[in-house]
Amino acid sequence: MLYKYNDMTDHDIDVAPGQILEELNSFNCDFFDQQLDIAANLEKQHIKLSMKNQNLEVKIKFFEL
């Protein structure tokens, strides 16, 4: 059974998406033993985080105001 949760939460940030991607990669390497698969899609302006063994997938979408 697949559970889907989407709370559509918006956050206003003062950094570029590239910096968030770098911080996620640093966290993944330094503290999480590279368990996350991090994929950036520049065309669609999102970052997808997934964890194979936990059946977890998170999509971070960026909008320019």
Rosetta silent file (secondary structure, phi, psi, omega in degrees, C-alpha in Angstrom):
SEQUENCE: MLYKYNDMTDHDIDVAPGQILEELNSFNCDFFDQQLDIAANLEKQHIKLSMKNQNLEVKIKFFEL
SCORE:     score description
SCORE:     0.000 S_00000001
   1 L     0.000  135.438 -178.439    0.000    0.000    0.000 S_00000001
   2 L  -105.834  125.396  176.509    1.343    3.424   -0.952 S_00000001
   3 L  -103.914  133.322 -179.673    0.720    6.384    1.324 S_00000001
   4 L  -123.703  127.719  179.308    1.023    9.865   -0.139 S_00000001
   5 L  -126.922  128.924 -179.989    1.210   12.988    1.987 S_00000001
   6 L  -139.841  105.561 -177.386    1.454   16.459    0.543 S_00000001
   7 L   -94.888   -6.144  175.995    1.094   19.385    2.910 S_00000001
   8 L    50.704   45.888  179.729    2.118   22.032    0.326 S_00000001
   9 L   -81.155  131.615  178.238    4.057   24.042    2.902 S_00000001
  10 L  -105.164  139.317  176.157    5.723   27.208    1.601 S_00000001
  11 L  -132.188  136.791  176.006    8.878   28.701    3.108 S_00000001
  12 L   -92.965  121.728 -177.716   10.564   31.973    2.188 S_00000001
  13 L  -121.316  157.375 -178.204   14.351   31.516    2.053 S_00000001
  14 L  -111.617   20.728  179.603   17.225   33.929    1.428 S_00000001
  15 L  -125.455  161.257  179.096   19.681   31.509   -0.208 S_00000001
  16 L   -77.167  150.286  177.255   20.051   30.073   -3.692 S_00000001
  17 H   -56.825  -31.091  177.935   18.813   26.526   -4.400 S_00000001
  18 H   -62.144  -36.274  178.309   22.400   25.540   -5.245 S_00000001
  19 H   -68.600  -37.609  176.943   23.465   26.317   -1.684 S_00000001
  20 H   -64.695  -41.617  178.189   20.660   24.131   -0.313 S_00000001
  21 H   -61.273  -43.304  177.878   21.798   21.317   -2.603 S_00000001
  22 H   -62.365  -42.160  179.679   25.393   21.663   -1.332 S_00000001
  23 H   -66.358  -39.589  176.842   24.235   21.599    2.304 S_00000001
  24 H   -63.745  -42.078  177.559   22.097   18.500    1.677 S_00000001
  25 H   -64.323  -40.406  177.662   25.050   16.742    0.047 S_00000001
  26 H   -62.659  -46.089  178.385   27.319   17.718    2.965 S_00000001
  27 H   -60.299  -44.777 -178.357   24.787   16.416    5.490 S_00000001
  28 H   -61.082  -42.010 -178.648   24.344   13.200    3.529 S_00000001
  29 H   -75.983  -44.207 -171.905   28.107   12.543    3.387 S_00000001
  30 H   -81.476  -37.260 -171.538   29.108   13.725    6.876 S_00000001
  31 L  -119.184  -16.786 -171.810   26.222   12.607    9.083 S_00000001
  32 L  -117.782   12.705  176.232   23.951   10.215    7.176 S_00000001
  33 L    52.855   35.401  177.968   26.449    7.740    5.660 S_00000001
  34 L    52.958   40.613  178.329   25.268    8.553    2.110 S_00000001
  35 L   -81.575  -19.663 -179.408   21.924    6.821    2.609 S_00000001
  36 L   -90.757  141.946  168.530   20.041    9.503    0.663 S_00000001
  37 E   -99.362  118.452 -177.380   19.884    9.694   -3.114 S_00000001
  38 E  -113.039  120.768 -178.837   19.860   13.403   -3.990 S_00000001
  39 E  -128.935  126.110  177.682   18.923   14.369   -7.535 S_00000001
  40 E  -101.019  133.226  174.825   18.554   17.929   -8.817 S_00000001
  41 E  -115.616  100.223 -175.089   16.383   18.661  -11.833 S_00000001
  42 L   -70.841  -29.792  178.880   17.297   22.154  -13.008 S_00000001
  43 L   -64.768  -45.236 -177.562   14.695   22.219  -15.793 S_00000001
  44 L   -94.272    2.275  175.466   11.787   21.608  -13.430 S_00000001
  45 L    56.322   53.218  174.609   13.425   23.531  -10.544 S_00000001
  46 E  -146.540  162.717  174.087   13.273   20.862   -7.880 S_00000001
  47 E  -120.426  132.693  178.928   15.460   18.585   -5.775 S_00000001
  48 E  -112.556  125.535  175.349   14.340   15.026   -5.096 S_00000001
  49 E  -106.975  132.718  176.325   15.524   13.168   -1.984 S_00000001
  50 E  -141.904  151.648 -179.477   14.906    9.453   -1.763 S_00000001
  51 E  -131.137  111.295 -171.472   15.882    6.685    0.586 S_00000001
  52 H   -60.718  -51.130 -172.246   15.693    3.219   -0.921 S_00000001
  53 H   -76.516  -13.046 -179.634   15.433    1.026    2.151 S_00000001
  54 H  -107.128    0.942 -178.602   12.876    3.245    3.950 S_00000001
  55 L    54.194   49.953 -177.678   10.504    3.845    0.994 S_00000001
  56 E  -119.195  134.550  175.970   10.884    7.598    1.448 S_00000001
  57 E  -143.403  127.261 -179.762   10.736   10.246   -1.268 S_00000001
  58 E  -126.459  133.182  178.670   10.745   14.036   -0.754 S_00000001
  59 E  -117.128  124.517  179.955   10.484   16.610   -3.510 S_00000001
  60 E  -108.757  116.544 -176.133   11.630   20.188   -2.820 S_00000001
  61 E  -106.441  138.377 -179.074   10.262   22.658   -5.381 S_00000001
  62 L  -112.390  134.124  175.983   11.643   26.194   -5.849 S_00000001
  63 L  -123.994  139.427  176.965    9.636   29.198   -7.008 S_00000001
  64 L   -97.246  128.303  179.892   11.034   32.648   -7.725 S_00000001
  65 L   -92.707    0.000    0.000    8.920   35.505   -6.402 S_00000001
